[in-house]
Amino acid sequence: MADIDYSEKIPNNVNLAEDKTLQRALEQWQPSYLSWWKDMGPDGSLAYDVYLRTAVSVESGGWAHFDYVKMPDYRWGIFLTPADASRPIQFGENKGKPVWQEVPGEYRANLRRIIVTQGDTEPRRSTTFVTCSR
């Protein structure tokens, strides 16, 4: 697992710089999101301080920071917890078996569907409950 470089446009520990196609796609998403916020968010809200959760670490108990930030200054990152092959799966039909280091093929389609669904709804859900102050 790579160290986190917070100077990157998208701080990450997944070697995003090595996957230029994914990096470009993700770097295009944030300006589109800000444009959506500008069009659909509360009037004048780009100047408001918005209370948001920002991922800052992969350490347990310290993975997120809550603070006020102006929406145009908001940054997000991609962080994976370091792999621990000795950890067992915690629930489901595979409970107690060693965690997967790669998702088995038979689970990939369902996992992809869940990720796409969450990705399509997460930004809207998180902006629904933000607190703005002037």
QUITAHU-V118559 format. One record per run of one state. SS is the DSSP state (alpha for helix, beta for strand, coil for the rest). FROM is the first residue (numbers start at 0). TO is the last residue. If there is no record, write none. Layout:
# QUITAHU-V118559
ss->SS from->FROM to->TO
ss->SS from->FROM to->TO
This chain:
# QUITAHU-V118559
ss->coil from->0 to->10
ss->beta from->11 to->11
ss->coil from->12 to->14
ss->alpha from->15 to->17
ss->coil from->18 to->18
ss->alpha from->19 to->39
ss->coil from->40 to->43
ss->alpha from->44 to->46
ss->coil from->47 to->47
ss->beta from->48 to->54
ss->coil from->55 to->62
ss->beta from->63 to->69
ss->alpha from->70 to->72
ss->coil from->73 to->76
ss->beta from->77 to->77
ss->coil from->78 to->86
ss->beta from->87 to->87
ss->coil from->88 to->96
ss->beta from->97 to->97
ss->coil from->98 to->103
ss->alpha from->104 to->127
ss->coil from->128 to->130
ss->beta from->131 to->132
ss->coil from->133 to->133
